[in-house]
Amino acid sequence: MLTELEPHPEASDPEPFAGPDHPIRKITRRMAFGEEWKPEHAERMATLFDELAPEWSERRTDEVKRAPIDDAIERGGLPLTGDWLELGSGTGAGARVLAPVVGSLVCTDLSAGMLAHAPDVAPRVRSDASKLPFTDNAFDAVMMINMILFPSEVDRVLRPDGALLWINTLGDQTPIHLPAADVLEAMPGQWQGTSADAGTGFWLAARRV
Ligand SMILES: C[S@@+](CC[C@H](N)C(=O)[O-])C[C@H]1O[C@@H](n2cnc3c(N)ncnc32)[C@H](O)[C@@H]1O
């Protein structure tokens, strides 16, 4: 079940950027709904983001990225005092906002280049989110900002009452995009969530039913 809150008062529509035919959009959907993530996918993605890393880090946490994170922290009913994991943490746009307000945070990304440009606000681990180097039930919350969803790994590392936070900062114009309802559907078992538009994007905070 998905509960949609009123949009944040300053929410707005994103400019056209990446439509449904964007190649990364197609990969995102296929991985969420069970296709195998192969070594060549990981290699291509790491190379792409290694190259983008210097320019990506210059943007740091712009207002576009920050608005949905702030709103989710405020209205998402999230376990802020718990242990958090960020997947696809990039150059730290999310970590800069999250690290000061959560109990603990570990940042992970496939791209060594992205991690090298990230701030030293939380431990950074290079790893593929399709096969995480963490034990079962290790985290109270998992955050993904514009990141591919690997449902079974997110499910595995989350504690029974754990929460996932999914953010697309350009809404349906985000290249790595899934609507909130599709994230709930893709997760193993039954999940329920709360979602709202904020900035030019949206957030979804979800837990198992
Ligand atoms: C669109 S960027 C978003 C980065 C950051 N979350 C942000 O909002 O600035 C996607 C990030 O996910 C990472 N990524 C893609 N596939 C991944 C995978 N299988 N495992 C871990 N990270 C991955 C990329 O290296 C990149 O840093």
The ligand as an SDF file (V2000), in Angstrom:
LIG
                    3D

 27 29  0  0  0  0  0  0  0  0999 V2000
   23.2010    8.6110  -10.8010 C   0  0  0  0  0  0  0  0  0  0  0  0
   24.5590    8.2980   -9.7400 S   0  0  0  0  0  0  0  0  0  0  0  0
   23.9330    8.8950   -8.1840 C   0  0  0  0  0  0  0  0  0  0  0  0
   25.0130    9.1840   -7.1940 C   0  0  0  0  0  0  0  0  0  0  0  0
   24.5260    9.7980   -5.8870 C   0  0  0  0  0  0  0  0  0  0  0  0
   23.5590    8.9430   -5.2280 N   0  0  0  0  0  0  0  0  0  0  0  0
   23.9500   11.1580   -6.1440 C   0  0  0  0  0  0  0  0  0  0  0  0
   22.7170   11.2960   -6.0720 O   0  0  0  0  0  0  0  0  0  0  0  0
   24.7080   12.1000   -6.4240 O   0  0  0  0  0  0  0  0  0  0  0  0
   24.4650    6.5370   -9.5640 C   0  0  0  0  0  0  0  0  0  0  0  0
   25.5590    5.9720   -8.6770 C   0  0  0  0  0  0  0  0  0  0  0  0
   25.3030    4.5860   -8.4800 O   0  0  0  0  0  0  0  0  0  0  0  0
   26.5110    3.8790   -8.6290 C   0  0  0  0  0  0  0  0  0  0  0  0
   26.1640    2.5190   -9.0270 N   0  0  0  0  0  0  0  0  0  0  0  0
   25.6030    2.0910  -10.1820 C   0  0  0  0  0  0  0  0  0  0  0  0
   25.4360    0.7670  -10.1840 N   0  0  0  0  0  0  0  0  0  0  0  0
   25.8900    0.3270   -8.9950 C   0  0  0  0  0  0  0  0  0  0  0  0
   25.9890   -0.9590   -8.3780 C   0  0  0  0  0  0  0  0  0  0  0  0
   25.6020   -2.0590   -9.0080 N   0  0  0  0  0  0  0  0  0  0  0  0
   26.5020   -1.0330   -7.1330 N   0  0  0  0  0  0  0  0  0  0  0  0
   26.9160    0.0810   -6.4780 C   0  0  0  0  0  0  0  0  0  0  0  0
   26.8550    1.3240   -7.0140 N   0  0  0  0  0  0  0  0  0  0  0  0
   26.3590    1.4370   -8.2490 C   0  0  0  0  0  0  0  0  0  0  0  0
   27.3030    4.6620   -9.6600 C   0  0  0  0  0  0  0  0  0  0  0  0
   28.6840    4.3930   -9.6060 O   0  0  0  0  0  0  0  0  0  0  0  0
   26.9400    6.0950   -9.2750 C   0  0  0  0  0  0  0  0  0  0  0  0
   27.8310    6.6140   -8.3210 O   0  0  0  0  0  0  0  0  0  0  0  0
  1  2  1  0
  2  3  1  0
  2 10  1  0
  3  4  1  0
  4  5  1  0
  5  6  1  0
  5  7  1  0
  7  8  2  0
  7  9  1  0
 10 11  1  0
 11 12  1  0
 11 26  1  0
 12 13  1  0
 13 14  1  0
 13 24  1  0
 14 15  1  0
 14 23  1  0
 15 16  2  0
 16 17  1  0
 17 18  1  0
 17 23  2  0
 18 19  1  0
 18 20  2  0
 20 21  1  0
 21 22  2  0
 22 23  1  0
 24 25  1  0
 24 26  1  0
 26 27  1  0
M  CHG  2   2   1   9  -1
M  END
$$$$
